[in-house]
Amino acid sequence: MKKSVIILVTALLIAPTMRAGTLADVTMADEVVVADATLHLNGMGLRRKLGIKIYVAGLYIEEKTNSAAEVLSAPGPKRLSMHYLTDKATDERMDAAWIKGFKTNSEDEFGILEDRVITFVEFLGDMKVGDVVNCTMIPGQGTTVTLNGEEIGIIEGDDFQAALLRVGLGPNPPTGTLKKGLLGTR
């Protein structure tokens, strides 16, 4: 009996650390299916600005890796999921942050991407606590953007998909902890 209690208590203490799909009270599925491919939660990162928790992002890919280069060069579908934690993610602030992220991580391509980047930021209005944005990227088909499960639109181009991923995984991510989290190295 005593041994059973010790095993039960040990299991309860270990269980929370095994929930890799939880960060800042946001839980994400370990797997999602996209275009007949099973994508695995590679990692989750927290986006903060001035001490405010803006969103938790999760990156889903076919083969887990902690290499940004491998994520960017992987040929299959991918998903970036963002769960908003604040009502302070206003349209104006987020638009500026997204545009800066695209510019600083895809500087050479930004001129070609600019119209699609503007379309993307226009898809996203004022975010509220609990809003979930999914950007599902399927090579050759585009990036489908949904807000709370409803499709907002599709942005064409594999180059846009790569640029979107570089916002969080490129040389100038919004925060180093976000990048480390998405790569599963936090």
Secondary structure as UniProt FT lines:
FT   HELIX           2..18
FT   TURN            20..21
FT   STRAND          22..23
FT   TURN            24..25
FT   STRAND          26..27
FT   STRAND          31..34
FT   TURN            35..36
FT   STRAND          37..49
FT   TURN            50..51
FT   STRAND          52..61
FT   HELIX           68..73
FT   STRAND          78..84
FT   HELIX           91..105
FT   TURN            107..109
FT   HELIX           110..123
FT   TURN            129..130
FT   STRAND          132..138
FT   TURN            139..141
FT   STRAND          142..147
FT   TURN            148..149
FT   STRAND          150..155
FT   HELIX           158..169
FT   HELIX           176..182
FT   TURN            183..184
//
